[in-house]
Amino acid sequence: MSAHGALRLACCQLLLLGVFGKHNNQGTRNTSPRAERSQGHHLPTYMMQLYRHFKLNQTQHLEHEHADTIKSILSKSLTNQDTHYVTHFDLSSVLSERQIHAAELRIRIPKETQQTNITVEIRHQQDQSLGQLSDSSLMSVSHHWRVYNATDLLLNWIGPKLSERRAARHALPSGSKAAGGIRHRAMLLVFSHTISGQSEQDRASLLHTAEKSKFLFNSEGKEVRRDKPHRSKRGRRGQPVRNLELLRGTAEKSSMCRRVDMHVDFSQIGWSSWIVFPKKYNAYRCEGSCPNPLNEDLHPNNHAYMQSLLKYYHPSRVPSACCAPTRTSPLSMLYYENGELILRHHEDMLVEECGCL
């Protein structure tokens, strides 16, 4: 992933924390962003500032630069006895992650709680303990949020097969109390990388995600046909390619292959209920004709250039090259997948450059 993409992902990670604040207190998850907004929680001021910085690409470099996906898993419960906390997660979805680079446990404790010698035990559901985190694993403390490095704990738990794990059933110590309420929350962030290029499912990552959601999508694949004027072959072989511009009029130049706007509104395709950010974006598209032969301005590859030469000298043998994206860029998206909040860096979402292929 490019440095620019990593910067965007870094700020989205911070934005994710603000969105997390809109979840309810009971550890449950709403599958609709609209339902979450009804809870009455709002993004803090500094999160809005981060959003503005995000648009200006004024963010710090992402520590986990190879990760393109951040999965946010909310705790099912959080209890404590003095300075010992126990938090439960449903980590079933983590078992399917292919390349986990890092994991962070973020826990918010009461203001009056002693800030030292705090231990946090992570459990999968109610029966399997991943282990405990102490101050030695502490990464940062700010505004009563404590951030722990849970990478080794999670990877050691995922390593063995599920059937080989011994279910360490622990009862809550007597005197434990639920650390419920708006100020007591726990969240596990899992940084992973989606392996690309191995199958059609891997390459079309957003399509694979959308298939898991209930949505209506009316896809129309319209092929734009352009009549190609028939030209005589007589005298063509002696015509220099460098004089191609002289053959093109002003009207023809304006219809050449180029990048044009294509605004995508997720509410119009039935995706707004599960996509949190962005709601709209300009994906761009490619439009226009490809001349024969092609020049370097249209970024042809070798095959397209040879096809254009063949089309120029033998118009009936092959079709002209097609106007298509030659360079794309990724888009960071925040959305719900199987009830969990996901931040993923989807490749090939924005057209940066068009050419004839």
C-alpha positions in Angstrom: 0.0 0.0 0.0 1.3 3.4 -0.9 2.3 6.0 1.7 -0.6 8.2 0.7 -3.0 5.3 1.3 -1.4 4.6 4.6 -2.0 8.2 5.7 -5.6 8.0 4.8 -6.0 4.7 6.7 -4.3 6.2 9.7 -6.8 8.9 10.1 -9.7 6.6 9.5 -8.4 4.5 12.4 -8.9 7.6 14.6 -12.2 8.3 13.1 -13.2 4.7 14.0 -12.7 5.5 17.6 -15.2 8.4 17.3 -17.8 6.2 15.7 -17.2 3.7 18.4 -18.5 6.3 20.8 -21.9 6.1 19.2 -22.5 2.5 20.2 -24.8 1.8 23.1 -23.6 1.1 26.6 -24.8 -2.5 26.9 -22.2 -4.0 24.6 -24.7 -4.7 21.9 -24.3 -3.7 18.3 -26.8 -2.1 15.9 -26.5 -3.1 12.3 -27.8 0.2 11.0 -25.9 3.5 11.3 -29.3 5.2 11.4 -30.2 3.3 14.5 -26.9 4.2 16.1 -27.4 7.9 15.4 -30.7 7.7 17.3 -28.8 6.9 20.5 -28.0 10.6 20.8 -24.2 10.4 20.9 -22.1 12.8 18.8 -18.6 12.9 17.6 -16.4 15.0 19.9 -14.9 18.2 18.6 -11.4 16.9 18.1 -12.8 14.0 16.0 -14.3 16.6 13.6 -10.9 18.3 13.5 -9.3 14.9 12.6 -11.9 14.6 9.8 -10.8 17.9 8.4 -7.2 16.8 8.6 -8.1 13.6 6.8 -9.4 15.6 3.9 -6.2 17.5 3.8 -4.1 14.4 4.2 -2.5 16.0 7.3 -2.2 12.8 9.4 0.6 10.9 11.1 2.1 7.9 9.4 0.3 4.6 10.2 2.3 2.4 12.5 0.9 -0.8 10.9 1.6 0.3 7.4 1.0 -3.1 5.8 -2.6 -3.4 7.2 -5.4 -2.6 4.9 -8.2 -3.7 7.2 -9.1 -2.7 10.7 -11.8 -4.7 12.4 -13.5 -3.2 15.5 -14.9 -5.8 17.9 -17.0 -4.5 20.9 -16.9 -6.2 24.2 -19.9 -8.2 25.2 -19.3 -7.4 28.9 -16.7 -5.7 31.1 -16.4 -6.5 34.8 -13.9 -5.6 37.4 -12.8 -6.3 41.0 -10.6 -3.4 42.1 -7.9 -3.0 39.5 -8.5 -6.4 37.8 -10.8 -6.2 34.7 -12.3 -9.0 32.7 -13.7 -8.3 29.2 -15.5 -10.8 27.0 -15.5 -10.7 23.2 -16.9 -12.9 20.4 -13.8 -13.5 18.4 -15.2 -16.0 16.0 -14.8 -13.7 13.1 -11.1 -13.2 13.8 -10.4 -16.9 13.1 -11.0 -16.2 9.4 -8.5 -13.4 9.2 -5.6 -14.4 6.9 -2.8 -12.0 7.9 -3.1 -10.4 11.3 -0.4 -7.7 11.8 -1.4 -6.3 15.1 -4.1 -6.1 17.7 -4.9 -3.4 20.2 -7.2 -3.5 23.2 -8.7 -0.1 24.1 -10.5 0.1 27.4 -12.0 3.1 29.2 -11.9 3.0 33.0 -13.6 5.3 35.6 -11.9 8.5 36.4 -11.6 7.6 40.1 -10.0 4.2 39.4 -6.3 3.8 40.4 -4.3 4.3 37.2 -1.4 1.9 38.0 -1.2 -1.9 38.4 -4.3 -2.5 36.3 -4.6 -5.9 34.7 -7.1 -6.8 32.0 -8.1 -10.4 31.1 -9.4 -11.0 27.6 -11.9 -13.9 27.1 -13.5 -15.4 24.0 -17.2 -15.5 24.9 -17.4 -16.9 28.4 -15.2 -20.0 28.4 -11.8 -19.3 26.8 -9.2 -17.0 28.3 -6.6 -15.5 26.0 -4.6 -14.3 28.9 -3.9 -11.1 30.8 -2.5 -7.7 29.9 -0.6 -5.6 32.4 1.2 -2.2 32.4 4.1 -3.9 30.5 1.8 -4.1 27.5 0.5 -0.6 27.8 1.0 1.5 24.7 -0.7 4.8 25.6 -3.0 6.5 28.1 -5.2 9.4 27.3 -8.6 10.7 28.5 -9.0 7.6 30.6 -8.5 5.4 27.6 -5.8 2.7 28.1 -4.4 1.2 25.0 -2.7 -2.2 25.3 -0.7 -4.2 22.7 -2.7 -7.5 22.4 -0.9 -8.8 19.3 0.9 -11.7 20.9 -2.1 -12.6 23.1 -4.4 -12.9 20.0 -1.9 -14.7 17.8 -1.0 -17.3 20.4 -4.7 -18.0 20.8 -5.4 -18.2 17.1 -2.4 -20.5 16.5 -3.8 -23.8 17.7 -6.9 -25.3 16.0 -10.1 -24.5 17.8 -10.8 -28.1 18.4 -7.4 -28.5 20.2 -7.9 -25.6 22.5 -8.7 -26.4 26.1 -11.7 -24.4 27.3 -10.4 -22.7 30.4 -13.7 -21.9 32.1 -13.3 -19.2 34.7 -15.9 -18.0 37.1 -16.0 -14.4 37.9 -14.3 -13.7 41.3 -16.7 -12.9 44.1 -17.3 -9.2 44.5 -16.9 -8.5 40.8 -19.1 -5.9 39.4 -20.1 -4.9 35.9 -18.2 -2.0 34.6 -21.2 -0.8 32.6 -22.3 2.7 31.8 -21.3 5.2 29.2 -17.8 5.7 30.6 -16.9 2.0 30.7 -16.2 0.5 27.4 -13.7 -2.0 25.8 -12.9 -2.5 22.2 -10.5 -4.8 20.3 -8.9 -3.5 17.1 -7.5 -6.1 14.8 -5.2 -4.9 12.0 -5.0 -7.3 9.1 -4.2 -7.5 5.4 -6.4 -8.9 2.7 -4.4 -11.1 0.3 -5.0 -9.9 -3.2 -4.6 -11.3 -6.6 -5.4 -14.9 -5.8 -8.9 -15.1 -7.0 -11.7 -13.1 -8.4 -13.2 -12.9 -4.9 -10.0 -11.4 -3.6 -9.8 -8.8 -6.3 -13.4 -7.7 -6.1 -13.2 -7.2 -2.3 -16.2 -4.8 -2.1 -18.4 -7.1 -4.2 -17.6 -9.9 -1.8 -18.5 -7.7 1.1 -21.8 -6.5 -0.5 -22.9 -10.0 -1.1 -23.1 -10.6 2.7 -25.5 -7.7 3.1 -29.2 -7.4 2.2 -29.4 -4.7 -0.5 -31.0 -4.0 -3.8 -28.7 -3.2 -6.7 -29.9 -2.7 -10.3 -26.8 -3.1 -12.4 -27.0 -2.0 -16.1 -24.0 -2.9 -18.2 -24.4 -0.7 -21.3 -22.0 -1.0 -24.1 -21.3 2.3 -25.9 -20.9 1.7 -29.6 -19.2 4.2 -31.7 -19.2 4.0 -35.5 -15.7 3.9 -36.9 -15.3 5.7 -40.2 -14.1 3.4 -43.0 -10.8 4.6 -44.4 -9.1 3.5 -47.6 -5.9 1.6 -47.2 -4.5 3.4 -50.2 -1.5 5.6 -49.3 -1.6 4.7 -45.6 1.7 2.8 -45.4 3.7 5.8 -46.4 2.0 8.2 -44.0 4.1 9.1 -40.9 2.6 8.4 -37.5 3.9 11.8 -36.3 1.4 13.6 -38.5 -1.5 12.0 -36.8 -2.6 15.2 -35.0 -3.1 16.9 -38.4 -5.8 14.4 -39.2 -7.8 15.2 -36.1 -10.2 18.1 -36.1 -11.3 20.0 -33.0 -14.5 18.0 -32.6 -12.5 14.7 -32.7 -10.1 15.9 -30.1 -12.9 16.7 -27.7 -14.2 13.2 -27.9 -10.9 11.6 -27.2 -10.5 9.1 -24.3 -10.5 11.1 -21.1 -11.6 11.0 -17.4 -15.0 12.3 -16.5 -17.0 12.5 -13.3 -19.0 9.5 -11.9 -20.6 10.4 -8.6 -21.5 7.4 -6.5 -24.3 7.9 -3.9 -24.6 4.7 -1.8 -28.1 5.5 -0.9 -29.1 5.2 -4.5 -27.9 1.6 -4.8 -29.2 0.3 -1.5 -25.9 0.4 0.5 -26.4 3.3 2.8 -27.7 1.2 5.6 -24.4 -0.6 6.2 -21.8 1.9 4.8 -21.0 4.5 7.4 -18.3 6.5 5.6 -18.2 7.8 2.9 -21.8 8.2 1.9 -20.9 9.7 -1.4 -17.7 9.9 -3.5 -16.5 10.7 -7.0 -15.3 7.4 -8.5 -14.7 8.9 -12.0 -14.9 6.9 -15.2 -13.3 6.8 -18.7 -15.1 8.0 -21.8 -14.2 8.7 -25.4 -12.8 7.2 -28.5 -9.3 5.8 -29.2 -7.6 6.9 -32.4 -5.6 4.7 -34.7 -2.7 4.6 -34.3 -2.3 5.5 -30.6 0.2 7.9 -29.2 1.8 8.1 -25.8 -0.7 10.6 -24.4 -3.2 7.9 -24.1 -1.0 5.6 -22.1 -1.3 2.4 -24.3 0.5 -0.8 -23.4 2.4 -2.6 -26.1 -0.6 -4.8 -27.0 -2.9 -1.9 -27.4 -0.4 0.0 -29.6 0.1 -3.0 -31.9 -3.7 -3.4 -32.1 -4.1 0.3 -33.1 -1.5 -0.1 -35.8 -3.2 -3.1 -37.2 -6.6 -1.3 -37.1 -5.0 1.7 -38.9 -3.7 -0.4 -41.8 -6.4 -3.1 -41.8 -9.6 -1.5 -40.4 -11.8 -4.7 -40.9 -9.5 -7.1 -39.0 -9.6 -5.8 -35.5 -11.6 -3.3 -33.4 -10.1 -0.2 -32.0 -8.7 -0.1 -28.5 -11.1 0.7 -25.6 -11.0 3.7 -23.4 -10.4 2.3 -19.9 -8.7 3.1 -16.6 -4.9 2.8 -16.7 -4.3 3.9 -13.1 -6.6 3.7 -10.1 -6.3 4.5 -6.4 -7.8 3.0 -3.2 -10.6 4.3 -1.0 -10.9 3.8 2.8 -14.4 2.8 3.8 -16.0 2.4 7.1 -18.9 -0.1 7.2 -20.7 -3.0 8.9 -19.9 -6.6 8.1 -21.6 -9.3 9.9 -22.6 -6.8 12.6 -19.0 -5.6 13.2 -17.6 -2.3 12.3 -14.9 -2.6 9.6 -12.4 -0.1 8.3 -11.0 -1.4 5.0 -8.8 0.0 2.3 -10.4 -1.1 -0.9 -8.2 -1.0 -4.0 -9.2 0.2 -7.4 -12.1 2.4 -6.3 -11.0 5.7 -7.9 -10.0 6.3 -11.5 -6.9 8.4 -11.6 -6.0 8.1 -15.3 -7.6 6.9 -18.5 -6.0 5.5 -21.6 -6.6 3.2 -24.5 -6.2 -0.6 -23.9 
